Amino acid sequence: MLKPEKAFLVGAILPGFSPTGIEDQLSELKLLASTYGAETMGIITQSRKIIDPVTFLGIGKIQQIKNQAAEMGCSLIIFND
């Protein structure tokens, strides 16, 4: 039997998003990942005034996501936007 892929979910909280709204989006992403056959290993969020056109989030947060996903053996990183 194949091992399920491991997913790390990322939520960008933009102006106008409510805490409930981001929770709903991440719950939906988790369900979509599960439907695909992936196990969600971690979730992280970052509040942003604007999306960085190069990295989407801040470079420090990208490095944190990369490190945490690697430690957990994630092969997928899924963003909410």
Secondary structure, DSSP 8 states (H G I E B T S, - for coil): -----EEEEEEEE-TT--HHHHHHHHHHHHHHHHHHT-EEEEEEEEE-SS-BTTTBS-HHHHHHHHHHHHHTT-SEEEE--
